[in-house]
Structures are given as structure tokens and as C-alpha cells.
Amino acid sequence: MHLHHSQNDTVSTAIILRIPPPFSPEQFIPPPILPEELITEILLRLPVKYLVQFKCVCKSWKTLISDSQFAKNHLQISRMTTQQWVFSDFEKPYKIASYSLKPLFENWSTPVKPVTLGHMKNIKRCIIGSCNGLLCVFHSSQNTVKLWNPSIRFKSNKSPPAVSSHDWLILQYGFGYDQVNDKYKMLLVARHKRDFTQSLSKIYTFGENIWKIIQNFSIRPTRRIGKFVSGTLNWMVYKSDDIDDQLMNIFSFDVEKETYREMLLPQNDGDNVRTHPNLYVLRNCLCVWDCNGVVWLMKEYGVVESWTKLMIIPLEKSLLYFVDPLFISENSVLFMRTEKSLTGLYLFISQNGGVNVVKKSSSQLVLYNSNSGWLDPLITISSTLELDLHIHCESLVSLQW
């Protein structure tokens, strides 16, 4: 007697053979379930682009990732891993772009291309500052300002005009964060175009939709944009209005208290640092560089005695007429912009208050290793980038109104 098996019989047999042997409930081992605390720690270490997508996984993840405290905790880790150099490119097509710092430091011999964060219609917009992943963008012809987080595509409402562009000229501005009240603020100083004796100081708190007039102060800074560090905005200023008097101090504005004071520069062998000094922020500390090649660091903000020589850059290394320190790594490699000529960049103010730039030379981004003494050019850039070079990091931060 012969048995004939159809194709269906074969399939059925195969299915039956794949059924696992019976087991008791006591033998069942459920898949592991991670504690919520561990899930949170894992999510805190992920890039922003993934966290934005993971909001769709479940309601609990969306609630967690959208929480302002989670955004602040994520920011503390992101600061160490997602540092970028952000700038406005004034060559057509106008745009805001960035370079990731990590590839520049790790593979400096490999060409790195900038990433476009957004496009601009004209050159009337510039970046005033970067703080907690938020970029402060100022519109010079309208005298308005807004916040933008390119990582999550957040944009705040545009502020009212700070002053009339027909009557007032913006002299200085700065963007900072009031940690005590969890508020972001922009400060500006303006002068009347026809009556130079008239000036005013205003501050804008994002979310309040009003410019507040504060105690007026008149300063003669070396640069327009203030450097934000330790809750303060800082400018290098001349001590007097006398053009022949080149003695300088540091003007410090407290963002929370909205008060100001002046601080002394570091002492260099008994003499004040007075050779074309400029202010910078490195390692979250206020820094000063002068044309002698010395980089000073204020270890404890506001304490003059804490000024310390961070490094000395030999001038013959790159014919450094101008140095713009931007970032320093843990192993003391300095990322900076250098200018080959003192006459490389001219700024002048037009009748309508706009800033016009005449480019006379190019600049270079370089790495300088203070331990080995080597200096490597990275990128040749336009001198116009001096206007708004900022260190930026990715974040989930937005405004909660």
C-alpha cells in the first residue's frame, strides 16, 4: 500500500514540526523591561533629531521629551558633544550655516563642509548670540529680534521694534540668559542720529513683548556685540571719551539684576594690558587676548586677582596681527580665526542705520596646539564673518509661555 502526500500535507507537517514543545507557565521568562529611570538616562544621551522622532513612540515618551526639565538635563550633556561654530554667510545665497567642531579637532586634515541651518532673504539679519541652543537673530533695518532653535525648528514671535530706524542708531547689543528667572533677554544701546547727546538703553525680555527703558549708560566699546558669560554681558571699553586716551576696562552688565559695573584688565608684568585687547569666552570663563600673544583667563568671574595666563601664542607662528579665539579643547588645542592685516575689515554706518562691510582681506580658521606649538590652517573664510561668530550646541530648549 502506497501513501501519497500532497503539497498541503508537506506544508502542514512543516508547520507542526516548528511548534515548540509544551511548557508550563513557571518555565516562561518574560522579556526584560527597563526601568523608567534607565530609559530616561538613555534618551538624555541621544541626538536631538532622534528625540524629535521618538515623541511619536508613545504618550509617555512624548510627555518626557517635551518636558522643560528634560530639555535642560539634555542640554548639559549636549554641550559636551554637539558643539558647533555658527555664522551668517553674507555671500549669496544668504544663509546661516555651521561647522561641527568635533570633526575639525579629530580629523583636521580632512576637508569639512558647512551645514546650512536656514536661508535669509537679505543681509539685514545677523546673529547677536547663542545660548542654550537658542540663536538670537536681529533684523537691523526693522530693529526687531527673535529667537530660533534650528535643532527643533522653533521660532519665537518677532519683537516690536526697539527704536525707530529713522531716528535712532543701534550702537551696542547683547543676548543673555537670566538663570534665576529662566528668562532670555536682549540689551541694546542706541544714539539719536541728529542729536548725538541723546542716548538710551533698553532691554527686551522674550515673552513679555515690550522693550523696557533701563538706567542709561554711555560706553565706547571696541566691538558691538557683548560676550555672555556667568549671567553677564561684557564689552571691552575705553575708560574715557577722549579719543587719545586708549586705557581700557571691562564693562559688565548683570542680565538678572539689570545693573552694571566695570572690571580691571589683567596685569602684565606690572602694567595694564593695553595693546589692542579683545574679549572672548573660553571654558565658560571670560578671556582677554592682546597683540603680545598672551591669552588671559579669569578663573573666577568678577575677581580681578583670578586672571591667569592661559597660553602664549608666538606672533611669528602665523604673523598674527589679529586673533579671534573661539573654542579650546580639553587638551588645550585652540580653535581661532586669524586676520592677516590690520586693515582687513572696515565697518561704516549708512544714513539709514545699516551696517556696511568693506572686505579688504580674507581670514583663516586655524588650530593651535599650545603643547606642541603646531598651527594648522583649516578653512579660508570671508572677513565679514567676524560680525557674528558664535559657538552653538544642539538642544530641545524652546520658550514656555
C-alpha positions as CSV (number, residue, x, y, z in Angstrom):
1,M,0.0,0.0,0.0
2,H,1.4,3.3,-1.0
3,L,0.8,6.6,0.7
4,H,0.6,9.8,-1.3
5,H,1.4,13.1,0.3
6,S,0.1,16.2,-1.2
7,Q,1.9,19.6,-1.1
8,N,-0.5,20.8,1.6
9,D,0.4,17.8,3.7
10,T,4.1,18.7,3.5
11,V,3.4,22.3,4.5
12,S,1.2,21.2,7.4
13,T,3.9,18.8,8.6
14,A,6.5,21.6,8.4
15,I,4.3,23.9,10.4
16,I,3.6,21.2,13.0
17,L,7.3,20.5,13.3
18,R,8.0,24.1,14.1
19,I,5.7,24.3,17.0
20,P,7.8,24.3,20.2
21,P,7.2,21.6,22.8
22,P,4.7,22.3,25.5
23,F,5.9,24.2,28.6
24,S,4.5,25.2,31.9
25,P,3.9,28.9,32.9
26,E,6.6,28.5,35.5
27,Q,9.2,28.0,32.7
28,F,8.2,31.2,30.8
29,I,10.8,34.0,31.1
30,P,9.2,37.4,30.1
31,P,11.4,39.8,28.1
32,P,13.3,42.3,30.2
33,I,11.5,45.6,30.9
34,L,13.9,48.6,31.5
35,P,13.2,50.8,34.5
36,E,11.9,54.3,33.6
37,E,15.0,55.9,35.1
38,L,17.3,53.9,32.8
39,I,15.1,54.8,29.8
40,T,15.4,58.4,30.7
41,E,19.2,58.2,31.0
42,I,19.4,56.6,27.6
43,L,17.2,59.2,25.9
44,L,19.2,62.0,27.5
45,R,22.2,60.9,25.5
46,L,20.6,60.8,22.1
47,P,20.9,63.5,19.5
48,V,18.0,65.9,19.2
49,K,16.9,64.7,15.7
50,Y,16.2,61.3,17.1
51,L,14.4,62.6,20.2
52,V,12.1,64.7,18.0
53,Q,11.1,61.4,16.1
54,F,10.8,59.4,19.3
55,K,8.0,61.7,20.5
56,C,5.7,59.5,18.3
57,V,6.7,56.2,20.0
58,C,4.2,56.6,22.9
59,K,2.4,59.2,25.0
60,S,4.8,58.8,28.0
61,W,7.9,59.4,25.7
62,K,6.2,62.4,24.2
63,T,5.5,63.8,27.6
64,L,9.0,63.1,28.8
65,I,10.9,64.6,25.8
66,S,8.6,67.7,25.8
67,D,9.3,68.4,29.5
68,S,11.3,71.6,30.1
69,Q,13.4,69.9,32.8
70,F,14.3,67.1,30.5
71,A,15.4,69.7,27.9
72,K,17.7,71.3,30.5
73,N,19.2,68.0,31.5
74,H,19.7,67.0,27.9
75,L,21.4,70.4,27.3
76,Q,24.1,69.7,29.9
77,I,25.2,66.5,28.1
78,S,24.7,68.0,24.6
79,R,27.1,70.9,25.4
80,M,29.9,68.4,25.6
81,T,29.1,66.5,22.4
82,T,27.4,68.8,19.8
83,Q,29.4,72.0,19.8
84,Q,29.2,73.9,16.5
85,W,30.6,77.1,15.1
86,V,27.6,79.0,13.7
87,F,27.8,82.1,11.4
88,S,25.9,84.1,8.9
89,D,27.2,83.8,5.4
90,F,26.8,87.2,3.6
91,E,27.7,85.7,0.2
92,K,24.7,84.9,-2.0
93,P,22.7,82.9,-1.4
94,Y,22.5,84.4,2.1
95,K,22.2,81.7,4.8
96,I,23.0,80.7,8.4
97,A,25.4,77.8,8.5
98,S,27.5,75.8,10.9
99,Y,30.6,73.7,11.2
100,S,30.7,70.8,13.7
101,L,33.7,71.3,15.9
102,K,34.3,67.6,16.7
103,P,35.4,66.7,13.1
104,L,37.6,69.8,13.0
105,F,39.5,68.7,16.0
106,E,39.7,65.0,15.3
107,N,40.3,65.0,11.5
108,W,41.7,68.4,10.9
109,S,43.4,67.3,7.7
110,T,40.1,66.2,6.1
111,P,38.0,69.0,4.4
112,V,34.8,69.7,6.3
113,K,31.8,71.3,4.6
114,P,29.4,73.6,6.4
115,V,25.8,72.6,7.1
116,T,23.1,75.1,6.2
117,L,20.7,75.7,9.1
118,G,18.5,78.2,7.3
119,H,18.3,80.7,4.5
120,M,18.0,84.5,4.7
121,K,16.2,86.8,2.3
122,N,18.8,89.6,2.7
123,I,21.9,90.6,4.8
124,K,19.8,92.6,7.2
125,R,19.7,89.8,9.7
126,C,22.7,88.8,11.9
127,I,23.2,86.6,14.9
128,I,23.6,88.5,18.2
129,G,24.3,85.5,20.3
130,S,23.8,81.8,21.1
131,C,22.7,80.5,24.5
132,N,21.3,77.1,25.5
133,G,20.8,76.1,21.8
134,L,18.9,79.3,21.0
135,L,20.1,81.7,18.4
136,C,19.2,85.4,18.8
137,V,18.6,86.9,15.4
138,F,18.4,90.7,14.9
139,H,16.9,92.4,11.9
140,S,18.9,95.6,11.5
141,S,16.5,97.5,9.2
142,Q,13.4,96.8,11.4
143,N,15.2,96.8,14.8
144,T,13.4,93.7,15.8
145,V,14.6,90.4,17.3
146,K,13.5,86.8,17.6
147,L,14.8,83.5,19.0
148,W,15.4,80.5,16.8
149,N,16.3,76.9,17.7
150,P,17.3,75.2,14.4
151,S,17.5,71.8,16.0
152,I,13.8,71.6,16.7
153,R,12.7,74.3,14.2
154,F,11.4,76.5,16.9
155,K,11.0,80.3,16.3
156,S,9.7,82.8,18.8
157,N,7.4,85.7,17.9
158,K,9.2,88.7,16.5
159,S,9.6,91.5,19.0
160,P,8.2,95.0,18.5
161,P,10.7,97.5,17.0
162,A,13.2,98.5,19.7
163,V,13.6,102.1,18.3
164,S,12.7,103.9,15.2
165,S,15.2,103.1,12.5
166,H,14.8,106.6,11.1
167,D,15.7,108.4,14.3
168,W,18.0,106.1,16.3
169,L,21.2,104.2,15.6
170,I,22.0,101.0,17.5
171,L,25.5,101.2,18.9
172,Q,25.7,98.0,21.1
173,Y,23.7,94.9,21.8
174,G,24.0,91.6,23.6
175,F,22.0,88.5,24.3
176,G,22.0,86.6,27.6
177,Y,20.1,84.3,29.9
178,D,18.7,85.1,33.3
179,Q,19.0,81.7,35.1
180,V,17.3,82.9,38.3
181,N,14.1,83.7,36.5
182,D,14.5,81.4,33.5
183,K,14.3,84.3,31.1
184,Y,16.2,85.3,27.9
185,K,17.0,88.9,27.4
186,M,18.5,91.2,24.8
187,L,20.1,94.5,25.7
188,L,20.8,97.4,23.3
189,V,22.2,100.9,23.5
190,A,21.1,103.5,20.9
191,R,22.1,107.0,20.0
192,H,19.9,109.7,18.3
193,K,21.1,110.2,14.7
194,R,20.7,114.0,14.8
195,D,21.4,114.8,18.4
196,F,24.4,112.8,19.5
197,T,23.9,113.9,23.1
198,Q,20.8,111.8,23.3
199,S,21.2,108.1,24.0
200,L,19.1,105.4,25.6
201,S,19.4,101.8,26.9
202,K,16.7,99.2,26.5
203,I,16.2,95.6,27.4
204,Y,13.8,93.1,25.9
205,T,12.6,90.0,27.8
206,F,11.4,87.4,25.4
207,G,7.8,86.5,26.1
208,E,6.9,90.0,27.5
209,N,6.6,91.7,24.1
210,I,7.8,95.1,25.3
211,W,11.1,97.0,25.3
212,K,11.9,98.4,28.8
213,I,14.0,101.5,29.2
214,I,16.6,101.0,31.9
215,Q,19.3,103.1,33.5
216,N,21.2,104.8,30.7
217,F,24.9,104.2,30.2
218,S,27.3,105.5,27.6
219,I,30.3,103.4,26.7
220,R,32.9,103.4,24.0
221,P,33.4,99.7,23.3
222,T,35.8,98.0,20.8
223,R,33.0,95.8,19.5
224,R,29.3,96.0,19.1
225,I,28.3,92.6,20.4
226,G,28.7,91.8,24.1
227,K,30.1,88.5,25.3
228,F,27.8,86.4,27.6
229,V,29.3,84.6,30.5
230,S,28.3,83.8,34.1
231,G,25.0,85.6,33.7
232,T,26.6,88.8,32.4
233,L,27.2,90.7,29.1
234,N,30.7,92.1,28.7
235,W,32.4,94.6,26.5
236,M,36.0,95.9,26.3
237,V,35.6,99.7,26.7
238,Y,37.7,102.8,26.7
239,K,37.9,104.5,30.1
240,S,37.1,107.9,28.8
241,D,35.5,109.6,25.8
242,D,38.9,111.2,24.9
243,I,39.9,109.6,21.6
244,D,43.6,109.9,22.6
245,D,43.0,108.0,25.8
246,Q,43.5,104.3,25.0
247,L,43.2,103.0,28.5
248,M,40.6,100.2,28.8
249,N,38.4,98.4,31.3
250,I,35.8,95.7,31.0
251,F,32.1,96.8,31.2
252,S,29.9,94.2,32.8
253,F,26.1,94.1,32.6
254,D,24.2,91.7,35.0
255,V,21.4,90.2,33.0
256,E,19.2,89.3,36.0
257,K,19.7,92.4,38.1
258,E,20.0,94.7,35.1
259,T,22.8,96.6,36.7
260,Y,26.4,97.2,35.5
261,R,29.9,97.7,36.8
262,E,33.4,97.9,35.5
263,M,36.3,95.5,36.0
264,L,40.1,95.8,35.6
265,L,42.1,94.1,32.9
266,P,44.8,91.6,34.0
267,Q,48.2,92.9,35.0
268,N,51.1,92.1,32.6
269,D,54.4,92.4,34.5
270,G,53.0,95.3,36.5
271,D,51.5,97.1,33.5
272,N,47.9,97.0,32.4
273,V,47.2,95.0,29.3
274,R,46.6,97.8,26.8
275,T,47.8,96.5,23.4
276,H,44.6,96.1,21.4
277,P,43.0,93.7,23.8
278,N,39.7,91.9,22.9
279,L,37.2,89.9,25.0
280,Y,36.3,86.2,24.4
281,V,34.8,83.3,26.3
282,L,36.7,80.0,26.6
283,R,35.9,77.2,29.0
284,N,32.9,79.2,30.2
285,C,35.3,81.9,31.5
286,L,36.0,85.4,30.4
287,C,39.2,85.7,28.4
288,V,41.4,88.5,27.0
289,W,43.8,88.4,24.1
290,D,46.3,91.1,23.3
291,C,48.7,91.7,20.5
292,N,51.5,90.4,22.6
293,G,50.1,87.0,22.0
294,V,49.0,86.4,25.6
295,V,45.6,84.8,26.3
296,W,44.4,85.6,29.8
297,L,41.6,83.7,31.6
298,M,39.5,84.9,34.5
299,K,39.1,81.7,36.6
300,E,36.5,83.3,38.9
301,Y,34.2,85.8,37.3
302,G,34.5,89.2,38.8
303,V,37.6,88.5,40.8
304,V,40.4,90.5,39.2
305,E,43.0,88.5,41.2
306,S,41.9,85.3,39.4
307,W,43.3,86.5,36.0
308,T,45.7,83.7,34.8
309,K,47.8,83.3,31.7
310,L,46.2,80.5,29.7
311,M,48.7,80.4,26.9
312,I,51.1,82.5,24.8
313,I,50.8,82.3,21.1
314,P,54.1,83.2,19.4
315,L,53.4,86.0,16.9
316,E,55.9,84.7,14.4
317,K,53.9,81.5,14.1
318,S,51.4,82.9,11.7
319,L,52.1,86.6,11.5
320,L,49.2,87.2,13.9
321,Y,48.0,90.8,13.6
322,F,44.6,89.7,14.9
323,V,43.4,86.6,16.7
324,D,39.8,85.7,17.5
325,P,39.8,82.7,19.9
326,L,36.5,80.7,19.5
327,F,36.9,77.4,21.4
328,I,39.5,75.4,23.3
329,S,39.5,71.6,23.7
330,E,40.3,69.7,26.8
331,N,43.8,69.1,25.6
332,S,44.5,72.8,25.1
333,V,44.1,72.9,21.3
334,L,42.8,76.4,20.4
335,F,40.3,76.9,17.5
336,M,40.6,80.5,16.4
337,R,40.2,82.9,13.5
338,T,43.2,84.9,12.4
339,E,43.4,88.1,10.3
340,K,46.5,88.8,8.2
341,S,46.1,92.5,8.1
342,L,45.0,95.2,10.5
343,T,43.2,96.8,7.6
344,G,41.3,93.7,6.7
345,L,37.8,94.8,7.7
346,Y,36.1,98.1,7.7
347,L,32.6,98.9,9.0
348,F,30.7,102.1,8.4
349,I,27.2,103.2,9.2
350,S,24.9,104.3,6.4
351,Q,22.4,107.1,6.7
352,N,19.5,104.7,7.4
353,G,21.5,103.0,10.2
354,G,22.5,99.9,8.3
355,V,25.9,98.3,8.7
356,N,28.0,98.2,5.5
357,V,31.1,96.0,5.3
358,V,34.0,96.6,3.0
359,K,36.1,93.4,2.7
360,K,39.9,94.0,2.3
361,S,41.3,90.6,3.0
362,S,40.4,87.1,3.9
363,S,40.7,85.3,7.2
364,Q,41.6,81.8,8.2
365,L,40.3,79.4,10.8
366,V,43.2,77.6,12.4
367,L,44.0,75.1,15.2
368,Y,46.9,76.0,17.6
369,N,48.3,73.4,19.9
370,S,49.9,75.1,22.9
371,N,51.6,71.9,24.0
372,S,53.4,71.1,20.7
373,G,53.4,74.6,19.2
374,W,52.0,73.5,15.8
375,L,49.5,75.6,13.9
376,D,47.3,74.2,11.1
377,P,45.1,76.2,8.8
378,L,41.7,74.7,8.3
379,I,39.4,77.0,6.3
380,T,39.7,80.3,4.5
381,I,36.7,82.4,5.2
382,S,35.4,85.9,4.4
383,S,36.3,88.7,6.8
384,T,32.7,89.6,7.1
385,L,32.2,86.5,9.3
386,E,33.8,88.5,12.2
387,L,30.5,90.1,12.7
388,D,28.8,87.0,14.2
389,L,30.9,84.1,15.0
390,H,29.3,82.0,17.8
391,I,29.7,78.7,19.5
392,H,26.4,76.8,19.5
393,C,25.1,73.5,20.6
394,E,22.0,71.4,19.8
395,S,19.2,71.5,22.3
396,L,15.5,70.8,22.9
397,V,15.1,74.2,24.5
398,S,12.1,76.4,23.5
399,L,10.2,79.1,25.3
400,Q,7.4,78.1,27.6
401,W,4.8,80.9,27.6
